[in-house]
Amino acid sequence: MTILFYIALGYLLVTTGILYLNRIDFSVLPPVPHHYFDQQAPKVSICIPARNEANSIERCVRSAVDQQYPNFEVFVLDDNSTDETPMILERLAHEFPETLSIISGQPKPANWLGKSWACQQLADETIGDIIIFIDADTWIEPEATTKVVRAMGRDVVDFITLWPKQKLGTFWEKTVIPLVYWGLLTHLPSRYVYRHPKWLPSFLKDKLNPVFAAACGQFMAFKRDTYHNIGGHRSVKNEVVEDVALAKEIKRNGYSMKMYHGAYTVGCRMYQSAEELWQGFRKNFLAGFGNNIFLFIGMALLQFITFILPTIALPFLLFFGTTKLIVLCLIILSLTVLQRWIVDQWFNWNYLYGLLHPLAVSWFQLLGFRVLSDYFENSSAQWKGRDL
């Protein structure tokens, strides 16, 4: 037990250090001075893939056409929806004929996954110098495009991704979804997404550069030439987690990227029910680990040792444990709560749900068993009525 607690404590100390660095570096996009783009404004194409998004597509599209930017176009691809999405889009197209274009998606080729196919069709229709992809369940603030275009020029980057402010409704959304942001901000220093680690030997920089890559497909902005030079979505046509795969292609090809906190710029509600939440994460959980089954299982064991074991053990230790074990256990639990409260305060989530971190980890452990079953039985999850 002592050795396991020391493993957990070491892991928490490292991840707390990374979280501290990200608290400094992972910033919001600053506001843009008035009339900044009066003289010159590169053309921006905003692309929205939509398949069975009747509950969210209208808010998304209205936010896109409402941009306070002087030179942009909006494209929405209806990806063979079977709900009311096409009717909603037709009505919006009549309301915004000069800004909004609706594309009917072509049948998906057998060797493509649906979202990448939809995004590639959108990109092929655009003429913008900058291509922005947003998901149909997101909404962007009126200054979003202005902020992103200015940041691309100011920071001299080829690709920008924003992590939206997530709107959380149900109990399980509030319990589970913050773990995505906690995982990102405690494991990946955002400064190394932007630049090489100074401590990394030069002969390893190019090889390991893609390791320090992450992206959120809910908002991604590419310089047009960069997007096409890396092969666009064609280069990731079979990737379930296509956003991270695109970020790795950016780094692998020597281009620069940066990620930002999306507060005051973009919002999203990923899932609206426990079933959607389960299926949504089921489809990309293993893919998020690069489909590396050993890494997947190893991280699951580490999460169990760090978050679930101390929670279960504490009541027994209070009666039967040594002082050393009790102190170690309390330190581990305190660091866990500290990390979650920092993330919850950062994103304006209810900090009381941070106390349920072990429950959220347990939810992912159960999901992991489901995903492992899928893997060994060679079965696939479904999303939006399609097999993955």
KAZI-V457894 format. One record per residue. N is the residue number from 1. NEAR is the number of other C-alpha atoms within 8 Angstrom. Layout:
<<N	NEAR> <N	NEAR>>
This chain:
<<1	4> <2	6> <3	6> <4	8> <5	15> <6	9> <7	10> <8	12> <9	12> <10	8> <11	9> <12	12> <13	8> <14	8> <15	10> <16	11> <17	9> <18	13> <19	13> <20	8> <21	9> <22	12> <23	8> <24	7> <25	8> <26	11> <27	8> <28	9> <29	11> <30	5> <31	6> <32	8> <33	5> <34	4> <35	5> <36	7> <37	8> <38	7> <39	5> <40	5> <41	8> <42	8> <43	11> <44	13> <45	15> <46	13> <47	15> <48	14> <49	15> <50	14> <51	11> <52	10> <53	12> <54	10> <55	5> <56	10> <57	13> <58	11> <59	8> <60	13> <61	10> <62	8> <63	12> <64	12> <65	11> <66	7> <67	11> <68	8> <69	9> <70	7> <71	8> <72	11> <73	12> <74	13> <75	14> <76	13> <77	15> <78	14> <79	11> <80	9> <81	12> <82	7> <83	8> <84	9> <85	15> <86	9> <87	7> <88	11> <89	10> <90	9> <91	8> <92	10> <93	11> <94	7> <95	6> <96	9> <97	8> <98	4> <99	9> <100	13> <101	9> <102	11> <103	9> <104	8> <105	10> <106	6> <107	5> <108	8> <109	5> <110	4> <111	6> <112	10> <113	12> <114	7> <115	7> <116	14> <117	13> <118	12> <119	13> <120	11> <121	10> <122	15> <123	9> <124	6> <125	6> <126	9> <127	6> <128	12> <129	11> <130	13> <131	15> <132	12> <133	13> <134	13> <135	11> <136	13> <137	11> <138	13> <139	13> <140	11> <141	10> <142	10> <143	11> <144	11> <145	11> <146	10> <147	12> <148	11> <149	9> <150	9> <151	10> <152	12> <153	8> <154	6> <155	6> <156	8> <157	11> <158	11> <159	15> <160	14> <161	13> <162	14> <163	13> <164	13> <165	11> <166	8> <167	8> <168	8> <169	7> <170	9> <171	6> <172	8> <173	14> <174	13> <175	14> <176	11> <177	10> <178	10> <179	10> <180	8> <181	9> <182	11> <183	8> <184	8> <185	12> <186	12> <187	9> <188	9> <189	12> <190	12> <191	9> <192	10> <193	13> <194	10> <195	7> <196	9> <197	6> <198	5> <199	4> <200	8> <201	7> <202	6> <203	6> <204	8> <205	10> <206	9> <207	7> <208	8> <209	11> <210	12> <211	6> <212	9> <213	11> <214	9> <215	13> <216	11> <217	12> <218	12> <219	14> <220	14> <221	12> <222	12> <223	11> <224	10> <225	7> <226	12> <227	10> <228	8> <229	7> <230	10> <231	8> <232	11> <233	12> <234	9> <235	8> <236	11> <237	12> <238	8> <239	9> <240	9> <241	9> <242	12> <243	10> <244	12> <245	10> <246	13> <247	13> <248	12> <249	10> <250	14> <251	13> <252	10> <253	7> <254	6> <255	11> <256	12> <257	13> <258	11> <259	13> <260	12> <261	12> <262	13> <263	10> <264	6> <265	11> <266	16> <267	13> <268	12> <269	10> <270	7> <271	9> <272	10> <273	8> <274	10> <275	6> <276	9> <277	11> <278	9> <279	11> <280	10> <281	8> <282	12> <283	14> <284	10> <285	10> <286	13> <287	12> <288	8> <289	10> <290	6> <291	8> <292	9> <293	8> <294	6> <295	8> <296	11> <297	8> <298	8> <299	8> <300	10> <301	8> <302	9> <303	10> <304	11> <305	13> <306	15> <307	13> <308	12> <309	9> <310	13> <311	9> <312	8> <313	8> <314	11> <315	7> <316	9> <317	11> <318	8> <319	6> <320	6> <321	9> <322	7> <323	6> <324	6> <325	11> <326	12> <327	8> <328	11> <329	11> <330	9> <331	9> <332	14> <333	11> <334	8> <335	10> <336	11> <337	11> <338	8> <339	11> <340	13> <341	10> <342	8> <343	11> <344	13> <345	10> <346	7> <347	8> <348	6> <349	8> <350	9> <351	10> <352	6> <353	9> <354	12> <355	9> <356	9> <357	14> <358	10> <359	8> <360	11> <361	13> <362	10> <363	9> <364	8> <365	9> <366	8> <367	10> <368	10> <369	8> <370	9> <371	11> <372	8> <373	8> <374	11> <375	9> <376	7> <377	6> <378	6> <379	7> <380	9> <381	10> <382	10> <383	10> <384	6> <385	5> <386	6> <387	7> <388	9>>
